[in-house]
Amino acid sequence: MSKTQQTAARITLSATAVIMVGLIAIQSISLPVQNADAAMVSKTGGYTAMTVIGGRTKSAEILLIIDDRNEDLFVYSAEQGRAVELRARESLPELFNAARAQSFGQRP
């Protein structure tokens, strides 16, 4: 690589770094801070459970349960401490395979 090519490469890399730092700074300033409201995580036997505040209204509580044995994810919701309702049941291997396929631009 000649001296001219090295200088051009350094200038290009330096300009790219400055642009990236500027974009990161702009993005971090414009994004609101989002806090996770995970209330509790617990593991018993083959089950892991986590509660979060969220859903359609901020008064809803979401319960996420992972069944380690069957590799399933269950999503329950409870509105203001009333009835608990199953919202979704997902197979974790299928969920991760679909996400992996999507990351490569394929449809799951």
N, C-alpha and C positions, 0 to 999 in steps of 0.2 A: 504494500500500500504506500503510495507516494505521500509526501508531506502535504500537498494540496488536498488530497483525499482525506487524510487524517484531520486536517483543519476543518474541512466541510462536515465531516462526521461529528466532530466535537461541537460545532456551532448548531448542527441539527439536533443533537441530543440535548444540548443546553436549552435551546428554544423549546423543545418538546417538554422538558422538565419544568420550565417556567410556566408554560401554558397549563400543564397538568396541575401544578400547585395552585394556580389561579382558579382553575375550574373547581378544584376541591374546596378552596376557601369560599367561593361563591355558593357552592352547593351546601356547605355546612352552615353558612349564615342563613340561607333561605329556608332550610328545613326546620320544622318545629321539633322540639325534643319530645320523644314519645317514651313514656315510662311504662314498664311492664308491671302489671298489678297481680303478680302471682302470689296468692295468699298462702298456699301451703302445698308442699310436695311430700308424699309419703310412699314408702315401698313396703309391701307385705307379701311375702311368698313370691308368686309369679306376677304380681300386679303392682303397677306404679300409678299413682293418682296425683293429679295437680288441679287445683282450683284457680280460676282467674275471674276477674270482674270484666264484663264486656257483653257482647251480643248486640242485639238491636238497640237495647236501651242500656244505659250505664248501671241500671239497677239489677240487671240479669247476672247470674253467676253461671259460669261454665265449668263443668267437671270433665277432665280428660283422663281416661283410663287406658293404660297400655297393658294388654295381656301378653306377658312374655312367652307363655307356652304356645299359644295359637298365633302369635304375632299379629294381633289385631289392635286397632285404636278405636275406642268408643268415645263419642262426644255427647254429653248430656247437658241440658240447660235447666235452670230453675228461675222462674220469674218471681222476684220478691218473696222467696221462701215458700212458694206454693208447690205445685206439682212438678216433679222431675220428669223431663221428657227426653227420650233418646233422639238426638238430632242426626247422628251419622255413625256408621260402622265401616271402617276401612281396613283392608288387609295391608299391613305395613310393607311386605315385599312388593305387592302390586303398586302401592303408592310411591315407593322409592324407584321402581322400574319405570313408572310413568314420568317421574321427575327427571330421571336420567335420560330418557328418550327425548323429553322436551328440551333438555339442555343441549342436545345434539341437533335440535331443529326438527325432530320427528314428532308425529302425532302419536299419542299413547294408544 
